[in-house]
Amino acid sequence: MDDRVTCLRIFRDALRAFPWRGDWQNYLPALQAALANAQVLVAEEPQAGTIAFLTLNPASGYVDHLFVHADWRLCGVGRGLLEVARTEAGRPLILDVDAQNVAARDAYEAMGWRVMVEAKPAQPGKQIRLISP
Ligand SMILES: CC(C)(COP(=O)(O)OP(=O)(O)OC[C@H]1O[C@@H](n2cnc3c(N)ncnc32)[C@H](O)[C@@H]1OP(=O)(O)O)[C@@H](O)C(=O)NCCC(=O)NCCS
């Protein structure tokens, strides 16, 4: 995949904005494994090149990663990638979102996703499992 480096940069910059996650490099092995083994969907813009990516396990519908460059958020890019992934999987998608990631949780709610498994209260760093329409 030629745009792997760009995906890594988008990932790094996003994780640096998540103070609850700690060192972003701790999450590199999982990202690299997903880029190598999962189905990777990339969004490109003619002037900017790669602006977002998603990694999908098509058999389970599980989305490992969804990251949109900060300059391109709220433009429908995340929605578009998820719609393509939903078609590829042929079933509702599932993902885990950090309980503290309020912006992403609001985005999924706006797109009609529902909570499958709620995080336990008072446990920072926990994730919430969501399912798509
Ligand atoms: C979460 C993320 C993927 C959303 O992608 P996006 O391209 O900005 O989302 P879209 O523009 O496609 O928006 C889809 C819907 O969510 C809403 N939405 C998006 N971001 C939102 C926010 N921060 N607050 C409230 N609603 C939001 C949009 O308004 C839109 O709803 P609408 O169609 O009813 O107007 C993106 O913000 C991102 O990459 N964040 C950093 C990484 C991250 O948190 N990834 C998710 C890990 S689980």
The ligand as an ORCA input file, in Angstrom:
! r2SCAN-3c Opt
* xyz 0 1
  C     -14.914     10.265     14.334
  C     -14.520     10.599     12.896
  C     -14.044      9.325     12.208
  C     -15.773     11.133     12.169
  O     -15.404     11.338     10.815
  P     -15.933     12.614     10.003
  O     -15.475     12.458      8.604
  O     -15.538     13.859     10.715
  O     -17.519     12.422     10.109
  P     -18.593     12.885      9.031
  O     -18.262     14.248      8.533
  O     -18.765     11.799      8.019
  O     -19.888     12.998      9.926
  C     -20.843     11.965     10.060
  C     -21.923     12.435     11.004
  O     -21.377     12.592     12.315
  C     -21.536     13.937     12.755
  N     -20.320     14.312     13.469
  C     -19.043     14.150     13.048
  N     -18.192     14.614     13.971
  C     -18.955     15.082     14.985
  C     -18.649     15.696     16.212
  N     -17.382     15.933     16.582
  N     -19.665     16.050     17.024
  C     -20.942     15.821     16.670
  N     -21.298     15.240     15.477
  C     -20.313     14.884     14.666
  C     -21.703     14.752     11.502
  O     -22.396     15.957     11.742
  C     -22.464     13.798     10.622
  O     -23.844     13.802     10.972
  P     -24.935     14.440      9.972
  O     -24.736     13.749      8.660
  O     -26.230     14.134     10.649
  O     -24.589     15.906      9.906
  C     -13.429     11.699     12.867
  O     -13.841     12.771     13.674
  C     -12.051     11.241     13.330
  O     -11.259     10.703     12.562
  N     -11.742     11.462     14.633
  C     -10.425     11.135     15.179
  C     -10.177      9.647     15.212
  C     -11.297      8.894     15.889
  O     -11.793      9.285     16.925
  N     -11.675      7.781     15.255
  C     -12.730      6.926     15.749
  C     -12.155      5.851     16.560
  S     -13.432      4.693     17.099
*
